[in-house]
Amino acid sequence: PQAWKGRTFPSKGMPAPTIGAKSSGDVRTLQLRQAQVLLAILINHVGLIFAEFEAIGDLELPSGDLDTLRQEILNLASQNPDLDSAMLKSQLRDAGLAAVLASLAEPTLYHFWPFSGPAASFDEAQAGWRHMATLFQMKRLEEEIAAAENDLGREMTEASLARLDE
């Protein structure tokens, strides 16, 4: 057909591209971006820290600067019930987290996830935070299930079966 004119197709013997295939690097990048969005929402909407305190504590962020920031946010909020965004940012900078804090203010973040920015309403930010936290936790659970299935496939033991059941 005319619509196919000029298009190139893989030659025989070449594997066809798989649609939707993700490398482990892509998945890791997505997880880091989701963690950044979750933390950006909290930085810009400090009231959510108090509203979602327990859920924030339960988040299993990738280790490193983002998790350190999460822990410091919880520490500062627990010490100061009058915490606001400006005070939080200042104290995080004082704690040596200026670089990771700056990474959460990327215009790209606010463009793709507008509920993470300071212009979003509290309700929008809270709905977005809960949605992103659920996605993030679901991905972690999927990884744990896959690892447990892998263990069971390698070695069928009571312990590996119990891990999968859990």
C-alpha positions in Angstrom: 0.0 0.0 0.0 0.9 3.6 -0.5 1.3 4.3 3.2 4.2 1.8 3.4 6.2 3.4 0.6 9.6 4.4 1.7 9.5 2.5 5.1 12.2 0.1 6.1 11.5 -3.1 7.8 13.8 -5.5 9.6 15.5 -8.0 7.3 14.8 -11.7 7.8 16.8 -13.2 10.6 16.7 -10.1 12.7 14.6 -10.3 15.8 11.5 -8.1 15.7 11.5 -5.3 18.3 9.4 -6.2 21.3 6.8 -3.6 22.1 6.8 -2.4 25.7 10.0 -4.2 26.6 11.8 -2.4 29.4 15.3 -2.8 30.5 16.2 -3.0 34.1 17.8 0.5 33.7 14.5 1.9 32.5 12.6 0.4 35.5 15.2 1.8 37.9 14.9 5.2 36.3 11.1 5.1 36.6 11.4 4.1 40.2 13.8 7.0 40.9 11.5 9.4 39.1 8.4 8.2 41.1 10.4 8.6 44.3 11.3 12.2 43.3 7.7 13.0 42.6 6.6 11.6 46.0 9.2 13.7 47.8 8.6 16.9 45.7 4.9 16.7 46.6 5.9 16.6 50.3 8.4 19.5 50.0 5.8 21.7 48.3 2.8 20.6 50.4 4.1 20.2 53.9 0.6 19.6 55.3 0.8 16.2 53.6 3.7 15.2 55.7 1.5 15.3 58.7 -1.5 13.8 56.9 0.5 10.9 55.5 3.2 10.5 58.1 2.8 6.8 58.6 2.6 6.1 54.9 5.8 8.1 54.3 7.5 6.1 57.0 6.4 2.9 55.3 7.8 3.9 51.9 10.8 1.8 50.8 12.6 4.3 48.6 15.8 3.3 46.8 18.7 3.8 49.3 20.8 6.9 48.9 20.0 10.6 48.9 16.3 10.2 48.3 15.8 7.9 51.2 18.0 10.1 53.4 15.8 13.1 52.4 12.6 11.1 53.3 14.0 10.3 56.7 15.1 13.8 57.3 11.6 15.1 56.3 10.0 12.8 58.8 12.6 13.9 61.5 12.0 17.6 60.9 8.2 17.2 60.9 8.2 15.2 64.1 10.2 18.0 65.8 8.2 20.9 64.5 4.4 20.8 64.1 4.5 24.4 62.6 6.8 23.4 59.8 6.1 25.1 56.4 7.7 24.6 53.0 10.2 27.5 53.3 11.4 26.3 56.7 11.6 22.7 55.5 13.7 23.6 52.5 16.0 25.7 54.6 16.5 23.0 57.2 17.1 20.3 54.5 19.8 22.6 52.9 21.4 23.0 56.3 21.4 19.2 56.7 23.5 18.9 53.6 20.7 17.9 51.2 20.8 20.9 48.9 21.7 19.0 45.8 18.9 16.4 46.2 16.5 19.1 47.1 17.4 21.0 43.9 16.7 17.8 41.9 13.1 17.9 43.1 12.5 21.4 41.7 13.0 20.3 38.1 10.5 22.0 35.8 10.1 18.6 34.0 8.9 17.1 37.2 6.2 19.7 37.6 5.3 19.5 33.9 4.6 15.8 33.8 3.3 15.6 37.4 1.6 19.0 38.0 0.2 17.8 41.3 3.8 17.7 42.6 4.4 21.4 42.2 3.7 24.3 44.5 0.8 25.5 42.3 -1.3 22.4 42.9 -4.0 22.5 45.6 -3.7 20.4 48.7 -6.4 18.0 47.5 -4.7 17.6 44.1 -1.4 17.0 45.8 -2.8 14.5 48.2 -4.6 12.6 45.5 -1.5 12.5 43.4 0.7 11.5 46.4 -1.6 8.6 47.3 -1.7 7.5 43.7 2.0 7.6 43.2 2.7 5.9 46.6 0.4 3.1 45.6 2.1 2.7 42.2 5.5 2.8 43.9 4.5 0.2 46.5 2.9 -2.1 43.9 6.1 -2.1 41.9 8.1 -3.1 44.9 5.6 -5.9 45.7 5.8 -7.1 42.1 9.6 -7.3 42.4 9.4 -9.2 45.7 6.9 -11.7 44.2 9.1 -12.2 41.1 12.2 -12.7 43.3 10.2 -15.2 45.4 9.0 -17.1 42.3 12.6 -17.2 41.0 13.8 -18.6 44.3 11.1 -21.2 44.2 11.9 -22.1 40.6 15.6 -22.6 41.5 15.1 -24.5 44.7 11.7 -25.9 45.7 12.0 -25.7 49.5 9.5 -25.0 52.3 11.3 -21.7 52.9 11.0 -20.5 49.3 7.3 -21.6 49.2 6.7 -19.7 52.4 8.4 -16.6 51.0 6.1 -16.7 48.0 3.0 -17.2 50.1 4.0 -14.2 52.2 
